[in-house]
Amino acid sequence: MAALGREAGADLKNAGVVPVRAGEVPKDIRMATYTHGQPSLSLGDTEFRRPMVIEIIEKKFEYLRKEKTLNIYGTVFFGTAASFSGIMANFIFRHCFKVKHDALKTYASLTTLPFLSTVVTYKLLVTDALYLGNISQENCVLRSSLIGIVCGVLYPCGLAFSKNGRLAVKYHTVPLPPKGRVLLYWLLLCQTEIKAMMIPLVLQTVFGIFNGLQHYARFGSTLEKTVHED
């Protein structure tokens, strides 16, 4: 019996088969268990997938670049409308207070400050909120219209009222109001001309609604195209 065992072992060695000891898993089985369920990528698959990934990334950057360009145009247009509103408010209050001094200074500030405030506020409250996904279409339109009203009409009116009122007091272009009634006196003085600011108020509201709808639609279209490419 022992001779038969030695002969069988010799035959296995001659055949290139190593006998397995007790409790030891064959190497071939261990390798099969390790690679089970894991896809093996060949060099050809890697070389084929790399151009596809690069193409998808380039398309994403192209979509984002187009969306960003359109968004910049809309925001600049929105800010430009606020600048025109500031120019109109400055003209009205200069006429009411009969101010003829520092025209360049007041017009420069009433043109640039409403533009910058509109652009910065729109970016913070609308554009950044869209990229973070924390805003719906209704909120986008509401925020955009409120920015048009506050930054495009109320802020220029208050700024023009303050600047030209100080110039009126400084150069005595209108009779000084009684103490404690400065604001009421000046409002009564400008109540007829100030009604003209209803025109930019309506326009800024319409521009805000339109810009909010267009911005949200462009952002949704860009996001959908990006997801579809993935």
C-alpha positions as a printed Julia matrix, in Angstrom:
230×3 Matrix{Float64}:
   0.0     0.0     0.0
   2.83    2.41    0.86
   4.51    1.54   -2.41
   1.33    2.35   -4.29
   1.17    5.76   -2.5
   4.77    6.57   -3.37
   4.18    5.57   -6.98
   1.04    7.78   -7.15
   2.94   10.71   -5.7
   5.74   10.22   -8.16
   3.27   10.12  -11.03
   1.68   13.44   -9.82
   5.09   15.12   -9.62
   5.99   13.85  -13.08
   2.67   15.26  -14.37
   3.41   18.73  -12.87
   0.68   18.56  -10.24
   1.6    19.52   -6.69
  -0.41   17.73   -4.04
  -2.5    19.95   -1.74
  -1.95   19.75    1.94
  -4.74   19.56    4.45
  -6.44   22.95    5.05
  -4.63   24.65    2.11
  -6.56   26.16   -0.78
  -5.07   25.67   -4.21
  -3.48   28.76   -5.74
  -5.62   28.58   -8.85
  -8.81   28.58   -6.76
  -7.57   31.5    -4.66
  -6.87   33.55   -7.77
 -10.27   32.69   -9.21
 -11.97   33.73   -5.96
 -10.1    37.06   -5.86
 -10.93   38.02   -9.43
 -14.53   36.84   -9.31
 -17.0    39.64  -10.05
 -14.28   42.16  -10.94
 -14.16   43.17  -14.6
 -10.75   42.86  -16.1
  -9.84   45.92  -18.17
  -7.51   45.38  -21.02
  -5.21   48.0   -22.47
  -7.49   48.38  -25.47
 -10.53   49.15  -23.27
  -8.57   51.81  -21.39
  -7.36   53.45  -24.59
 -10.95   53.38  -25.95
 -12.56   54.91  -22.86
 -10.06   57.74  -22.41
 -11.15   59.72  -25.53
 -14.81   59.25  -24.53
 -14.19   60.75  -21.08
 -12.26   63.67  -22.56
 -15.06   64.32  -25.05
 -17.71   64.33  -22.32
 -15.66   66.75  -20.2
 -15.17   69.07  -23.17
 -18.92   69.08  -23.88
 -19.67   69.9   -20.24
 -17.27   72.84  -20.33
 -18.82   74.02  -23.61
 -22.35   73.88  -22.17
 -21.28   75.72  -19.02
 -19.4    78.32  -21.06
 -22.45   79.03  -23.21
 -24.76   79.21  -20.2
 -22.35   81.53  -18.38
 -22.08   83.82  -21.43
 -25.85   84.1   -21.8
 -26.21   84.69  -18.08
 -23.64   87.5   -18.19
 -25.51   89.18  -21.05
 -28.8    89.0   -19.15
 -27.29   90.33  -15.93
 -25.5    93.18  -17.72
 -28.74   94.13  -19.48
 -30.52   94.07  -16.13
 -27.86   96.29  -14.56
 -27.92   98.66  -17.54
 -31.65   99.16  -17.06
 -30.95  100.04  -13.42
 -28.36  102.6   -14.58
 -30.91  104.28  -16.84
 -33.31  104.34  -13.91
 -30.64  106.08  -11.83
 -30.05  108.66  -14.55
 -33.77  109.38  -14.75
 -34.08  109.67  -10.95
 -31.12  112.06  -10.83
 -32.6   114.23  -13.57
 -35.96  114.41  -11.79
 -34.57  115.36   -8.39
 -32.11  117.86   -9.82
 -35.02  119.53  -11.55
 -37.15  119.48   -8.38
 -34.4   120.93   -6.19
 -33.2   123.28   -8.95
 -29.65  122.04   -8.52
 -27.11  122.98  -11.2
 -23.89  122.1    -9.41
 -21.82  118.88   -9.47
 -23.75  117.42  -12.38
 -20.97  115.07  -13.49
 -20.4   113.77   -9.97
 -24.05  112.98   -9.32
 -24.67  111.42  -12.73
 -21.55  109.26  -12.44
 -22.57  107.86   -9.05
 -26.22  107.41  -10.09
 -25.08  105.44  -13.15
 -22.45  103.14  -11.65
 -23.84  102.37   -8.19
 -27.26  101.0    -9.32
 -25.51   98.94  -12.0
 -23.03   97.38   -9.57
 -25.63   96.78   -6.87
 -27.95   95.04   -9.34
 -25.23   92.82  -10.81
 -23.74   91.81   -7.45
 -27.11   91.21   -5.78
 -28.37   89.16   -8.72
 -25.27   86.98   -8.65
 -25.53   86.34   -4.92
 -29.27   85.73   -4.68
 -30.09   84.14   -8.05
 -27.05   82.83   -9.93
 -25.26   81.24   -6.97
 -28.54   79.83   -5.64
 -29.22   78.17   -9.0
 -25.79   76.52   -9.1
 -26.31   75.25   -5.56
 -29.76   73.9    -6.43
 -31.46   75.78   -3.59
 -34.01   77.72   -5.65
 -37.12   76.86   -7.64
 -38.49   78.59  -10.72
 -41.01   80.62   -8.71
 -38.34   81.78   -6.26
 -35.99   82.62   -9.13
 -38.59   84.85  -10.77
 -39.58   86.43   -7.44
 -36.0    87.22   -6.47
 -35.2    88.61   -9.88
 -38.23   90.92   -9.89
 -37.51   92.11   -6.34
 -33.92   92.88   -7.31
 -35.24   94.93  -10.22
 -37.57   96.9    -7.94
 -35.18   97.45   -5.03
 -31.82   97.84   -6.78
 -33.22   99.27  -10.01
 -35.76  101.8    -8.72
 -35.89  102.31   -4.95
 -32.14  102.49   -4.43
 -31.53  105.0    -7.27
 -34.45  107.14   -6.07
 -33.15  107.23   -2.51
 -29.6   107.93   -3.66
 -30.66  110.75   -6.0
 -32.95  112.22   -3.33
 -30.15  112.24   -0.78
 -27.42  113.63   -3.02
 -29.46  116.37   -4.62
 -31.12  117.28   -1.33
 -27.71  117.91    0.21
 -26.69  120.0    -2.76
 -29.91  122.01   -2.46
 -29.16  122.74    1.19
 -25.52  123.52    0.44
 -26.18  125.97   -2.4
 -29.59  127.21   -1.14
 -31.32  126.49   -4.43
 -34.69  125.96   -2.7
 -36.08  127.46    0.52
 -34.87  125.6     3.57
 -37.52  123.38    5.13
 -38.67  123.87    8.71
 -36.81  121.89   11.35
 -38.08  118.37   11.85
 -40.0   118.31    8.56
 -37.21  118.03    6.04
 -38.26  114.73    4.52
 -41.95  115.64    4.32
 -41.16  119.04    2.83
 -38.95  117.61    0.1
 -41.44  114.84   -0.71
 -44.19  117.41   -1.15
 -41.83  119.43   -3.31
 -41.17  116.44   -5.6
 -44.53  114.65   -5.47
 -45.54  115.63   -9.01
 -42.29  114.75  -10.76
 -41.67  111.59   -8.73
 -44.68  109.96  -10.39
 -42.59  109.62  -13.54
 -40.56  106.95  -11.74
 -43.5   104.61  -12.18
 -42.23  104.0   -15.72
 -38.88  102.47  -14.68
 -40.67  100.67  -11.84
 -42.91   98.82  -14.29
 -40.04   98.2   -16.71
 -37.72   96.86  -14.03
 -40.43   94.52  -12.75
 -41.04   93.17  -16.26
 -37.31   92.84  -16.93
 -36.86   91.02  -13.63
 -39.59   88.49  -14.37
 -38.36   87.92  -17.92
 -34.71   87.62  -16.87
 -35.57   85.19  -14.06
 -37.58   82.95  -16.4
 -34.9    82.96  -19.09
 -32.08   82.3   -16.63
 -33.89   79.38  -15.01
 -34.79   77.9   -18.42
 -31.19   78.14  -19.65
 -29.85   76.61  -16.46
 -32.35   73.74  -16.65
 -31.54   73.09  -20.3
 -27.8    73.06  -19.61
 -28.24   70.71  -16.67
 -30.42   68.35  -18.71
 -27.92   68.22  -21.56
 -25.07   67.54  -19.14
 -26.97   64.69  -17.46
 -27.95   63.25  -20.85
 -24.32   63.22  -21.97
 -23.36   61.32  -18.82
